[in-house]
């Protein structure tokens, strides 16, 4: 059995040829702290599709997924420690807390395990972080808004889950964008928690007290709710930035067909989990030049290409993008300066 | 007899299962990794055991541990004096709760459920965003590597021995357990039930503080939600360790063993079994139910 394995490893090495060090015997685990919303489900789906193929192609030996029962830090810390004991070579992690897992992450690094975090990143320096440039996304929202509303005017901002680093970064980007475009003024701000129902309620509550707004800058998962609130109040429909959710793009398509409504859509793709997987694989492959902080672009749709993407998104889902190994290598290269 | 052995037996069973699934885990290094997060759980379980000994239940221990964690990672490091005062103050709050529950004859479940929101709110006030850092002395205690015996096992032995001596071998320990077993008899004998309740709750606060500090010593950094799961884990640990909800029947050694069993069954065992991700959450619950059901079945047969 062992001999056969060694032989097949050699065969794989000969076949691939390009790799610096062989990773076909390496095992990568995915530690996930939560699976209870559409974004996380899409994230797991994407991860499953890409890693299944990677295992079949003998790029890696195993890519197992472990989800904790509760969203809690000690549970995930214990899980990481067990993965160390299991003898995994790398751990891809969507962490419950940026700081409180550092103890366990350090133990993993000390045991020679490669740790790659994404979405819920960890601050321990020995780990890799795949970060989406949320600040730029917020800034870009205002830039795009300036194209649709060249005369400027009042804006309403919808914030995300309070106290998270993502909400903080997008908000900072929006403020930066508004500073660069003094023709816009933020006249109101509500908390939508990245959720259509919450956003709809929040917008409906603030609407009567608002002057006329020309646009809404938001964080994704809240655009459709905002549109519903405006429709229910029989107010003129502003330019609402969308967040790649299926219901949002569908509404956009309906409006476009009706009167040529224009907007822009952007969000973090759940498939960024697959990029984290390839980063782990590349590090195991012996690459030493990969920076520990990798900035990746967000996924954006414009007036011209959103309709092509819409049929590919599941009902109630989120637009995603699964990385191939080549794309991941290109994304890494873009971060090496 | 079997009843007393049961906690040790279930721990052995879980250990055998782990050894079979992953022999590498049964080593000095392995025990350190698998069990170090069991120390705070064991301390929280002991904390819960004291209130249960007095026929009460503490639903706030989890968020209390989280609050202590936030204080440990911020004030105890930056301004140790304030940190110590706050932690001692929180033990005093626990003692006052005991007095309140006794004097007004309130159900402890309601009072502690309310307090759980208070502790959670305070934790968020102390540490609005995850972060902070454990004091260095705490980090070095928790990463202590004694020869031959892994630190978590040594710590569990020490905790169990101290509490066992205090609660089972001293005369005031008998009084404390008696307040849950037969309160009327104690009162007639002239003992103050107010005092026993205050002492039991203060001890819960004390061990809650130790649990929170140990947790932060291991994770190195805090999060306001870090302890939330401990409430139910601690109750399950006491019951698994041979305790009863009423009657002052508790066992410190059993509680520590129960906590270790739960910590092992919930996480390492599950990870080593390679259950498909969709089923992992349910499997975690199933293991808890099986372990607890086995304990109930065996103790029933004994009667």
Interface residues (C-beta under 8 A of the other chain):
Chain A: X32 X35 X44 X64 X65 X66 X67 X68 X69 X70 X71 X72 X73 X74 X75 X77 X78 X79 X81 X82 X83 X84 X85 X86 X87 X96 X97 X98 X99 X100 X101 X102 X103 X104 X106 X107 X163 X165
Chain B: X22 X24 X25 X30 X33 X34 X36 X37 X40 X128 X129 X130 X131 X132 X215 X218 X219 X220 X221 X222 X223 X225 X226 X227 X228 X229 X230 X263 X266 X267 X268 X271 X272 X274 X277 X280 X281 X284 X285
